[in-house]
Amino acid sequence: MHTWAERVSRDWPAFRTESRAGWRFGLAEGFTKRANCALVEDPGAEVAEVTRFYREHGLRPCVQVWPGEEAVDARLAEHGYERVEPTLVLARELPERPEAPGRTRVSSAPTPRWTELFAETGVSPEWAEGVVRILGQVTTAYGVHEEGIGRGCAVLDGESVAICSMVTAREARGRGVAGAILADLLAWAHDRGARRAYLCVVADNGAALRLYRRAGFEEVSRYHNRVLAD
């Protein structure tokens, strides 16, 4: 399995996984593709196994495809799986504590405001609860801007930290809120031993890419999803 696929799935875990027939299947009651997709364990694995598995569980079949899995990608396309959401993995080293404005309140559990900001992304309360359950399985720090106008979180795994769930309130965009939260979360993680950071961002999110590159993140890998067409 691709190294980054292992890392990403560990930091954004399914509620349960099952390895069989050359695939590792993730299940999280449909909350996010990342936690409800198949990862390639055997490049010769049959696509029909993915279709069968997710149909049996009432979910749309989905596979996460990484570099080096081009043959699998081609077979998925032949079986009617559509390519969606090309995503970049960006990373940077943290040898020194980043300069941080200290405007983010960080807690070990999501505050009401952290959860309320899901409304900015247009998802349902049930979906928001599902994401909180996913993050509750790992060591997560929840950060909310002191004015309550943005949020993010950091998943700490030894010397590695994953930044995710960054949201800025619509009325506060363009004011440096996300940059402040990002810097504060990186500083928080460095204080607790993190020396490397990474994040995943949809490839066409230009504003987010500019923010992360200004913060020293560079592309280290990429993936896309293949979902079975209805």
C-alpha positions in Angstrom: 0.0 0.0 0.0 1.2 3.5 -0.8 3.0 5.1 2.2 0.9 8.3 2.2 -2.3 6.2 1.9 -1.3 4.5 5.1 -0.6 7.8 6.9 -3.8 9.6 5.7 -6.0 6.6 6.6 -4.4 6.4 10.1 -5.0 10.1 10.8 -8.5 10.1 9.4 -9.7 6.6 10.4 -12.7 4.6 9.4 -14.8 3.2 12.2 -13.8 -0.2 11.1 -11.6 -1.7 8.3 -11.6 -5.1 6.6 -8.8 -6.5 4.4 -9.8 -9.1 1.8 -9.5 -9.9 -1.9 -6.6 -7.5 -2.3 -8.3 -4.5 -0.9 -8.6 -2.8 2.5 -12.1 -1.5 2.9 -13.0 1.3 5.2 -16.4 1.9 6.7 -17.6 4.9 8.7 -21.4 5.0 8.0 -20.9 7.1 4.9 -19.2 10.1 6.6 -16.6 11.4 4.2 -15.1 9.5 1.2 -11.7 9.3 3.0 -13.1 7.0 5.7 -15.4 5.1 3.4 -13.2 3.9 0.5 -11.1 1.0 -0.6 -7.3 1.1 -0.6 -5.3 -1.1 -2.9 -3.3 -3.9 -1.3 -2.9 -6.1 -4.4 -2.6 -4.3 -7.8 -4.3 -7.3 -9.4 -7.4 -7.2 -7.1 -10.8 -7.5 -8.8 -12.8 -4.3 -9.1 -16.0 -6.3 -8.6 -15.0 -7.0 -5.0 -15.2 -3.2 -4.2 -18.6 -2.9 -5.9 -20.0 -5.9 -4.0 -18.6 -4.9 -0.6 -20.0 -1.3 -0.6 -23.3 -2.2 -2.2 -23.8 -4.8 0.6 -23.2 -2.0 3.1 -25.5 0.4 1.4 -22.8 2.8 0.3 -21.6 4.1 -3.0 -18.5 2.1 -4.0 -15.3 4.3 -3.8 -11.6 3.7 -4.2 -8.7 6.0 -3.3 -6.1 5.9 -6.0 -2.5 6.9 -5.5 0.6 7.2 -7.7 1.8 3.9 -8.9 -1.7 2.5 -9.1 -2.4 3.5 -12.7 -3.3 -0.1 -13.8 -5.9 -0.3 -11.1 -7.1 3.2 -12.0 -7.6 2.1 -15.6 -9.6 -1.0 -14.6 -11.8 1.1 -12.3 -12.6 3.4 -15.3 -13.5 0.4 -17.4 -16.0 -0.7 -14.7 -17.7 2.7 -14.7 -15.9 4.3 -11.8 -15.7 8.1 -12.3 -12.6 10.1 -11.3 -13.5 12.8 -8.7 -11.8 15.2 -6.3 -8.1 15.2 -7.3 -6.4 16.0 -4.0 -2.8 17.1 -3.2 -0.8 16.1 -0.1 1.3 19.0 1.0 4.0 18.7 3.7 6.7 20.7 5.5 9.3 20.1 8.2 9.0 21.7 11.6 12.6 21.9 12.9 11.8 25.1 14.8 8.7 26.4 16.4 6.8 28.5 13.9 6.0 32.1 14.7 2.4 32.2 15.8 0.0 35.0 16.8 -1.6 33.1 19.7 -5.1 34.0 18.6 -6.4 30.4 18.6 -8.0 28.7 21.6 -7.0 25.0 21.5 -8.8 22.3 23.3 -8.8 18.5 23.4 -12.5 18.3 22.5 -14.6 20.3 20.0 -16.3 23.3 21.5 -19.8 24.3 20.5 -18.4 27.0 18.3 -16.0 24.6 16.6 -19.0 22.4 15.7 -21.2 25.4 14.7 -18.8 26.4 12.0 -19.7 23.3 10.0 -22.7 25.4 8.9 -20.2 27.4 6.7 -19.5 24.2 4.7 -23.2 23.4 4.1 -23.2 20.0 5.7 -25.9 18.5 7.9 -25.7 18.2 11.7 -25.5 14.4 11.2 -22.5 14.8 8.9 -20.9 17.1 11.4 -21.4 14.6 14.2 -19.9 11.9 12.0 -16.7 13.9 11.4 -16.4 14.6 15.2 -16.7 10.8 15.7 -13.9 10.2 13.2 -11.6 12.7 14.8 -12.5 11.3 18.3 -10.6 8.1 17.4 -7.2 9.9 17.2 -5.3 12.4 19.2 -6.9 15.6 18.0 -6.5 19.3 19.0 -9.5 21.5 18.1 -8.6 25.1 17.5 -11.1 28.1 17.3 -10.1 31.6 16.5 -10.5 33.9 19.6 -13.2 35.8 17.7 -15.0 32.6 16.8 -14.7 33.3 13.1 -12.6 30.3 12.1 -11.5 26.9 13.2 -9.1 24.0 12.4 -7.7 20.9 14.0 -4.4 19.1 14.4 -4.1 15.3 14.6 -0.9 14.4 16.4 0.9 11.1 15.8 4.3 11.1 17.3 6.6 13.5 15.4 3.9 14.0 12.7 0.9 16.3 12.7 -1.9 16.4 10.2 -3.8 19.7 9.8 -7.5 19.3 8.8 -11.0 20.7 9.0 -10.0 24.3 8.4 -13.0 26.6 8.0 -13.3 30.4 8.0 -16.6 32.1 8.4 -17.7 33.8 5.2 -17.8 37.3 6.6 -14.2 36.9 7.8 -12.5 35.6 4.7 -9.6 37.5 3.3 -8.6 38.8 6.8 -5.8 36.3 7.6 -7.9 34.2 9.9 -6.9 30.8 8.4 -3.3 31.7 8.4 -3.4 32.6 12.1 -5.1 29.4 13.0 -2.7 27.3 10.9 0.3 29.0 12.5 -1.1 28.5 16.0 -1.9 24.8 15.4 1.6 24.2 14.0 3.2 25.9 17.1 0.9 23.9 19.4 2.0 20.7 17.6 5.7 21.6 17.7 5.5 22.2 21.5 4.3 18.6 21.8 7.0 17.0 19.7 5.9 17.3 16.1 8.7 17.9 13.6 6.8 17.3 10.4 3.4 18.5 9.2 1.1 17.6 6.3 -2.4 18.2 5.0 -4.7 17.2 2.2 -6.3 19.8 0.0 -8.5 19.5 -3.1 -6.4 20.4 -6.1 -8.7 23.2 -7.4 -8.9 25.1 -4.1 -6.7 27.9 -5.2 -7.2 30.1 -2.1 -6.2 27.2 0.2 -3.2 26.3 -1.9 -1.9 29.9 -1.7 -2.3 29.9 2.0 -0.5 26.6 2.6 2.3 27.4 0.2 2.9 30.7 2.0 3.2 28.7 5.2 6.0 26.5 3.7 4.0 23.5 2.5 5.0 21.8 -0.7 3.4 18.9 -2.7 4.7 15.5 -1.8 2.0 13.3 -3.3 -1.5 13.3 -4.6 -4.5 11.0 -5.0 -8.0 11.0 -6.4 -11.1 9.0 -5.8 -12.9 6.7 -8.2 -16.6 6.4 -7.4 -19.1 4.1 -9.2 -21.4 6.1 -11.5 -25.0 5.9 -10.6 
